[in-house]
């Protein structure tokens, strides 16, 4: 199968390796790039810090005292552990799922380092649980002006890892129809909103 990965440059090497080992032809076509935004706050005054992306992990201070830490899914948890951060809670790939996994939150001061245009699901769910949420845009996602349209048009399956890539792909208005796959609840929700065909496929 001809598979295209749409993650920003420098990400997804292990995922691509697994696909190639399974016999797929893999192309990496970034649709967005990550740029720094606001400084990462000192996490020490908070009762917890919840990460929803590897990009947010990359903006975290290299050495600091961490309160309880949550990760939206295994990839984000692995990135935190690589930086020496203990992960206390790992969700199943979506903001609302992470809030449920976090458990009791009433009265807690929680920090959400995230993208400038982050999906509000996690903050909304935590506030509904009674938490005091501080969301800080530590990075922003920018759409690339030039992409490899030929590789996208030749793909049998296009893989998305963030809603921003879904929106960038949709804006290209590529001819033809191809299967798509998304990682995480918010990415799949963006795909559904964009009317993209979702493949019943597991990598």
C-alpha positions in Angstrom: 0.0 0.0 0.0 1.2 3.5 -0.8 1.0 5.4 2.5 1.7 9.1 3.1 2.5 10.4 6.6 1.6 14.1 7.1 3.6 14.9 10.3 5.9 17.9 10.4 9.5 17.3 9.3 11.6 15.3 11.7 8.8 13.4 13.2 7.3 9.9 12.7 10.5 8.0 11.8 9.6 5.0 14.0 6.1 4.9 12.7 7.4 4.9 9.1 9.9 2.2 9.9 7.1 -0.1 11.2 5.1 0.5 8.1 8.0 -0.3 5.8 8.7 -3.4 7.8 5.1 -4.5 7.1 5.7 -4.1 3.4 4.1 -0.7 2.7 5.6 2.0 0.5 5.9 5.1 2.8 6.3 8.8 1.8 6.6 11.6 4.3 4.8 14.8 3.1 4.7 17.4 5.9 1.7 19.8 5.6 2.5 22.0 8.6 5.5 23.2 10.6 5.9 23.9 14.3 7.1 27.3 15.6 7.7 28.4 19.2 5.1 30.7 20.8 4.8 31.7 24.5 7.5 30.7 27.0 6.8 27.5 28.9 5.5 28.4 32.4 7.2 27.2 35.5 5.2 24.0 36.3 6.1 23.9 40.0 3.2 26.1 41.3 0.6 23.8 39.6 -0.9 20.6 40.9 -0.5 18.9 37.5 0.6 19.4 33.9 -1.2 17.7 31.0 0.5 17.3 27.7 -1.5 16.7 24.5 1.3 16.6 21.9 5.0 15.8 21.4 5.4 19.4 20.2 4.4 20.6 23.6 6.9 18.2 25.3 9.7 19.6 23.1 9.0 23.0 24.5 9.2 21.8 28.2 12.1 22.8 30.3 14.9 20.2 30.4 15.3 20.3 34.1 12.7 21.3 36.6 10.5 20.0 39.5 7.4 18.5 38.0 4.0 17.9 39.8 1.7 15.1 38.6 2.1 14.7 34.8 -0.4 13.4 32.3 0.1 12.5 28.6 -2.7 12.2 26.0 -1.3 8.9 24.6 1.7 6.6 24.4 3.7 8.7 22.0 3.5 11.8 24.1 4.3 9.7 27.2 7.3 8.2 25.5 8.6 11.7 24.6 8.2 12.8 28.2 10.1 9.8 29.5 12.9 10.4 27.0 13.3 13.9 28.6 13.4 12.3 32.1 9.9 13.3 33.1 7.9 10.8 35.1 4.5 10.2 33.6 1.7 9.5 36.1 -1.3 9.3 33.8 -1.5 8.2 30.1 -4.8 8.6 28.2 -6.1 6.9 25.1 -5.6 9.5 22.5 -8.1 12.3 23.1 -8.6 15.3 25.5 -11.8 14.0 27.1 -10.2 10.6 27.5 -7.2 12.1 29.3 -9.5 14.1 31.6 -11.3 10.9 32.6 -8.0 9.1 33.2 -6.7 12.0 35.3 -9.6 11.4 37.8 -10.3 13.7 40.7 -9.6 17.3 39.6 -11.8 19.5 41.8 -9.9 22.5 43.1 -6.7 21.5 41.3 -4.6 24.1 39.4 -3.7 22.4 36.1 -1.4 23.6 33.4 -2.1 22.8 29.7 0.9 23.6 27.5 -0.5 23.4 24.0 -0.8 24.8 20.5 -2.2 28.3 19.9 -5.2 26.8 18.1 -5.6 23.7 20.3 -8.9 21.9 20.5 -10.7 22.9 23.7 -11.9 19.4 24.6 -9.4 18.8 27.4 -9.7 22.2 29.0 -13.5 22.0 28.9 -13.6 18.5 30.4 -11.2 19.5 33.2 -13.1 22.6 34.1 -16.3 20.6 34.2 -14.6 18.4 36.8 -13.9 21.5 38.9 -10.3 22.2 38.0 -8.7 25.6 37.6 -7.2 25.4 34.1 -4.3 27.5 32.7 -3.9 26.9 29.0 -0.7 28.4 27.6 0.1 28.4 23.8 3.7 27.3 23.9 3.8 26.6 20.1 1.9 27.3 17.0 1.3 25.2 13.9 1.8 26.9 10.5 0.5 25.6 7.2 3.3 25.0 4.6 2.9 27.0 1.4 4.5 24.2 -0.8 3.8 20.5 -0.4 4.4 17.4 -2.6 1.0 17.2 -4.2 2.1 14.4 -6.5 2.8 12.1 -3.6 -0.5 12.9 -2.0 -2.4 12.3 -5.2 -0.6 8.9 -5.6 -1.4 7.8 -2.1 -3.7 5.0 -1.3 -3.8 5.9 2.3 -3.1 9.3 4.0 -2.3 9.4 7.7 -3.1 12.3 9.9 -1.7 13.0 13.4 -3.3 16.4 14.2 -6.4 18.4 13.2 -4.2 21.1 11.7 -2.9 18.7 9.1 -6.4 17.6 8.3 -7.4 21.2 7.6 -4.2 21.8 5.5 -4.9 18.7 3.4 -8.6 19.7 2.9 -7.5 23.2 1.7 -5.4 21.5 -1.1 -8.6 20.3 -2.8 -6.9 17.3 -4.3 -8.6 15.5 -7.2 -9.8 12.0 -6.6 -10.7 10.0 -3.4 -8.3 8.2 -1.1 -8.6 6.5 2.2 -7.4 8.3 5.3 -6.4 7.3 8.8 -6.2 9.5 11.9 -4.5 9.2 15.3 -6.5 10.4 18.3 -10.1 11.5 18.8 -9.7 15.2 17.9 -7.9 14.3 14.7 -10.7 11.9 13.7 -13.3 14.5 14.6 -11.6 16.9 12.3 -11.6 14.3 9.6 -15.3 13.7 10.0 -16.0 17.4 9.9 -13.9 17.6 6.7 -15.8 14.8 5.1 -12.8 12.6 4.6 -13.2 8.9 4.1 -11.9 7.0 7.1 -10.2 3.6 6.5 -10.8 0.6 8.8 -7.1 0.1 9.1 -4.6 -0.4 11.9 -0.9 0.4 11.4 
